[in-house]
Amino acid sequence: MADVNWQPAGELEEHLRLAREDDDQLAFLARLARADVFCPQTGGEPAGWMMTEIAGRRYALGFTSKSAMERSVGAQPYRLARFRWLARGWPDPDVWFAVNPGTPIDLYCTPVVVTELADAGSQPGNAVEFQLERALSAGDVEQYLNTLLATDVLVPVGSTPGLGVEDSSAATDAALRALADPTFPWLRLGGDGPVAVFTSGERLRDILVDASHLTLPFAALVTVWPETGLDLAIDQGATYGGQISAEVIRALGARIIRAVSPAVHDDPST
């Protein structure tokens, strides 16, 4: 049954409402593909997803705002996820996905459509991402690195509870102290691959959910990069994502340290 008293809870839902009213399905899907989705959780299976049955078909539930979720299913524990993360861990090929069911901005999609939305969400969506994609497309490594050097990044914490932060509030000097510790638990893709680093919380949530992280300028990160030969992966899986070798990172760090170090002059009296 449709919720006749429904009102958009924020900018995202207002955009979705306007696209639906304009019958612009492409705009609707493009905006949804870049959204965080509130997925209510239960203690059951599969994978703790809250399920419902609609017209004889089983659906996992997702909502584009906390208020929409609570209006539909009440206050529940939830995961804030994005379509790339959802597609990677979809619980069952026979389960479909119901987004905002019973509202004017509902969507009922197959697992295939979930994957298509994940692919669409891999495209650049902000100024930094577009700059990185242009540099990558042009093969301009210097511009790619310069874009990163002007950007803050998120470094997920691999295994130490409580070390990271959830809201980008860690001071740069505190983050640097943590990262400079030889025992810092770098999160490596696949367990032994490059270190995962992200240019935004949204890109981090493409891959990880409920991950603690440290936030600091990329220009500061490269100055404390470990000497263990770790490569770095930027926004893994995004169309503009790239991998940077440990040698390049440490060369950048050395260049920055030289640039900010005070000039040392010979004592004229000696």
C-alpha positions as CSV (number, residue, x, y, z in Angstrom):
1,M,0.0,0.0,0.0
2,A,1.3,3.4,-1.0
3,D,2.2,5.9,1.8
4,V,0.0,8.8,0.9
5,N,1.7,11.0,3.6
6,W,5.2,10.4,2.2
7,Q,7.5,13.5,1.9
8,P,11.1,13.5,0.7
9,A,13.6,13.4,3.7
10,G,16.4,15.3,2.0
11,E,18.1,16.3,-1.2
12,L,18.5,12.8,-2.5
13,E,14.9,11.9,-2.1
14,E,13.8,15.2,-3.6
15,H,16.0,14.5,-6.7
16,L,14.5,11.0,-7.0
17,R,10.9,12.5,-6.6
18,L,11.5,15.0,-9.4
19,A,13.0,12.4,-11.7
20,R,10.0,10.1,-11.1
21,E,7.5,12.9,-11.6
22,D,9.3,13.8,-14.9
23,D,9.2,10.1,-15.9
24,D,13.0,10.3,-16.3
25,Q,14.1,6.8,-15.4
26,L,17.7,7.3,-16.5
27,A,18.1,10.3,-14.1
28,F,16.3,8.3,-11.3
29,L,18.7,5.4,-11.7
30,A,21.8,7.5,-12.1
31,R,21.1,9.4,-8.9
32,L,20.2,6.2,-7.0
33,A,23.4,4.4,-8.2
34,R,25.5,7.0,-6.3
35,A,23.4,6.9,-3.1
36,D,24.0,5.3,0.3
37,V,21.2,2.9,1.1
38,F,20.0,2.1,4.6
39,C,19.7,-1.7,4.8
40,P,17.8,-2.9,8.0
41,Q,19.4,-6.0,9.5
42,T,18.0,-8.9,11.5
43,G,19.7,-11.8,13.3
44,G,18.4,-14.2,10.7
45,E,19.6,-15.5,7.4
46,P,20.7,-14.9,4.7
47,A,23.5,-12.6,6.0
48,G,21.2,-10.8,8.4
49,W,19.2,-9.0,5.7
50,M,15.7,-7.9,6.5
51,M,13.4,-9.5,4.0
52,T,9.8,-9.1,3.0
53,E,7.5,-10.8,0.5
54,I,5.7,-8.8,-2.2
55,A,3.4,-10.4,-4.7
56,G,4.8,-13.8,-3.9
57,R,8.4,-12.8,-4.4
58,R,11.1,-12.4,-1.7
59,Y,12.8,-9.0,-1.4
60,A,15.7,-7.6,0.6
61,L,14.8,-4.1,1.9
62,G,16.7,-0.9,1.4
63,F,15.9,2.8,2.0
64,T,17.3,6.1,0.9
65,S,17.0,7.7,4.3
66,K,16.8,6.6,7.9
67,S,13.4,8.2,8.3
68,A,12.0,6.3,5.3
69,M,13.4,3.0,6.9
70,E,11.9,3.8,10.3
71,R,8.5,4.8,8.8
72,S,8.4,1.4,7.0
73,V,9.9,-1.1,9.4
74,G,10.4,0.9,12.6
75,A,13.7,1.5,14.4
76,Q,16.1,-1.2,13.4
77,P,19.9,-1.9,13.3
78,Y,21.1,-1.2,9.8
79,R,24.0,-1.1,7.5
80,L,24.7,2.0,5.4
81,A,25.8,0.5,2.1
82,R,26.2,1.4,-1.6
83,F,25.3,-0.6,-4.6
84,R,28.9,-1.8,-5.3
85,W,29.1,-3.3,-1.9
86,L,25.6,-4.7,-2.2
87,A,26.3,-6.4,-5.6
88,R,29.5,-8.0,-4.2
89,G,27.7,-9.7,-1.4
90,W,24.1,-10.2,-2.7
91,P,22.6,-12.8,-0.4
92,D,20.7,-15.0,-2.9
93,P,20.1,-14.9,-6.7
94,D,16.4,-15.6,-6.1
95,V,16.0,-12.5,-3.8
96,W,15.2,-9.2,-5.4
97,F,15.8,-5.7,-3.9
98,A,13.0,-3.4,-2.8
99,V,14.1,0.2,-2.4
100,N,11.7,2.5,-0.6
101,P,8.8,0.1,-1.0
102,G,5.3,1.7,-0.9
103,T,6.6,5.2,-1.6
104,P,6.5,7.4,-4.7
105,I,10.2,6.8,-5.2
106,D,10.1,3.0,-4.9
107,L,12.2,0.6,-7.1
108,Y,11.9,-3.2,-7.3
109,C,15.0,-4.7,-9.0
110,T,16.6,-8.0,-9.8
111,P,20.1,-8.9,-8.7
112,V,21.2,-8.1,-12.3
113,V,19.9,-4.6,-11.9
114,V,21.7,-4.2,-8.6
115,T,24.9,-5.1,-10.4
116,E,24.1,-2.6,-13.2
117,L,23.5,0.1,-10.6
118,A,26.8,-0.8,-9.0
119,D,28.5,-0.4,-12.4
120,A,26.9,3.0,-12.9
121,G,28.0,4.0,-9.4
122,S,31.6,3.3,-10.4
123,Q,31.6,6.3,-12.7
124,P,33.0,9.6,-11.5
125,G,30.6,11.8,-9.6
126,N,32.5,14.8,-8.2
127,A,35.2,17.2,-9.3
128,V,38.1,15.3,-7.9
129,E,36.9,12.0,-9.5
130,F,36.4,13.7,-12.9
131,Q,39.9,15.2,-12.7
132,L,41.4,11.8,-11.9
133,E,39.5,10.2,-14.8
134,R,40.6,12.9,-17.3
135,A,44.2,12.4,-16.2
136,L,43.9,8.7,-16.4
137,S,42.3,8.8,-19.9
138,A,45.1,11.1,-21.1
139,G,47.8,9.0,-19.6
140,D,48.9,12.0,-17.6
141,V,50.5,10.5,-14.6
142,E,51.8,13.8,-13.3
143,Q,48.3,15.4,-13.3
144,Y,46.9,12.3,-11.7
145,L,49.3,12.5,-8.8
146,N,49.0,16.3,-8.5
147,T,45.2,15.9,-8.2
148,L,45.7,13.4,-5.4
149,L,48.3,15.7,-3.7
150,A,45.6,18.4,-3.4
151,T,43.1,15.9,-1.9
152,D,42.3,14.5,1.5
153,V,42.1,10.7,1.6
154,L,40.7,8.0,3.9
155,V,42.9,5.2,5.0
156,P,40.9,2.3,6.4
157,V,42.2,0.5,9.5
158,G,42.8,-3.1,8.9
159,S,42.4,-4.8,12.3
160,T,42.7,-2.7,15.4
161,P,39.3,-1.8,16.9
162,G,39.0,1.8,18.0
163,L,42.1,3.0,16.2
164,G,40.2,4.8,13.4
165,V,37.4,7.3,13.2
166,E,34.1,7.2,11.6
167,D,33.6,10.9,10.8
168,S,36.8,12.3,9.3
169,S,37.5,14.2,12.6
170,A,40.9,12.9,13.3
171,A,43.6,15.6,13.4
172,T,46.3,15.1,10.7
173,D,49.1,14.9,13.3
174,A,47.3,12.2,15.2
175,A,46.7,10.3,11.9
176,L,50.3,10.7,11.0
177,R,51.5,9.3,14.3
178,A,49.3,6.3,13.9
179,L,50.4,5.6,10.3
180,A,54.1,6.0,11.2
181,D,53.8,3.2,13.7
182,P,55.5,0.1,12.2
183,T,52.6,-2.0,13.6
184,F,49.8,0.0,11.9
185,P,47.3,-2.5,10.4
186,W,47.2,-1.4,6.8
187,L,44.2,-2.8,5.0
188,R,45.5,-4.7,2.0
189,L,43.1,-5.7,-0.8
190,G,42.9,-9.5,-1.0
191,G,44.9,-9.8,2.2
192,D,48.3,-9.3,0.5
193,G,47.6,-6.8,-2.3
194,P,48.0,-3.1,-2.4
195,V,46.8,-0.9,0.4
196,A,43.3,0.5,0.0
197,V,43.0,4.3,0.1
198,F,39.9,6.3,-0.8
199,T,39.1,9.9,-1.8
200,S,35.8,10.0,0.0
201,G,33.6,8.2,2.5
202,E,31.3,7.2,-0.4
203,R,34.1,5.4,-2.2
204,L,35.2,3.7,1.0
205,R,31.6,2.4,1.5
206,D,31.7,1.1,-2.1
207,I,34.0,-1.6,-0.8
208,L,33.8,-1.6,3.0
209,V,31.0,-1.2,5.5
210,D,31.4,-0.2,9.2
211,A,35.1,0.4,8.6
212,S,37.1,2.6,10.9
213,H,39.5,4.9,9.1
214,L,41.9,7.8,9.4
215,T,41.6,11.0,7.3
216,L,44.5,13.1,6.2
217,P,45.8,14.9,3.1
218,F,47.3,12.6,0.5
219,A,50.4,14.9,0.6
220,A,50.9,14.0,4.3
221,L,50.2,10.3,3.8
222,V,53.0,9.9,1.3
223,T,55.5,11.3,3.8
224,V,54.9,8.4,6.2
225,W,54.6,5.6,3.7
226,P,56.2,2.4,5.0
227,E,59.4,1.0,3.6
228,T,58.0,-2.5,3.1
229,G,57.2,-2.2,-0.6
230,L,53.5,-1.7,-0.2
231,D,51.7,-0.4,-3.3
232,L,48.6,1.8,-3.0
233,A,45.2,1.4,-4.7
234,I,43.1,4.6,-5.1
235,D,39.3,4.1,-5.1
236,Q,39.5,0.4,-6.0
237,G,37.0,-0.6,-8.7
238,A,36.0,2.9,-9.7
239,T,36.5,3.7,-13.4
240,Y,39.2,6.3,-12.6
241,G,40.8,4.2,-9.8
242,G,44.5,3.5,-10.1
243,Q,47.4,1.7,-8.5
244,I,50.6,3.6,-7.5
245,S,53.8,1.7,-6.8
246,A,55.6,2.0,-3.4
247,E,58.6,3.5,-5.2
248,V,56.5,6.4,-6.7
249,I,54.8,7.1,-3.3
250,R,58.1,7.3,-1.4
251,A,59.6,9.5,-4.1
252,L,56.6,11.8,-3.7
253,G,57.0,11.8,0.0
254,A,60.7,12.6,-0.2
255,R,60.0,15.5,-2.6
256,I,57.4,17.0,-0.2
257,I,59.7,16.6,2.8
258,R,62.5,18.4,0.9
259,A,60.1,21.2,-0.1
260,V,58.8,21.9,3.4
261,S,62.1,21.4,5.3
262,P,63.9,24.7,6.2
263,A,66.9,25.5,4.1
264,V,70.1,24.7,5.9
265,H,72.8,27.3,5.4
266,D,76.5,27.0,6.2
267,D,77.6,29.0,9.2
268,P,79.7,31.8,7.6
269,S,81.9,31.9,10.7
270,T,83.2,28.4,10.0
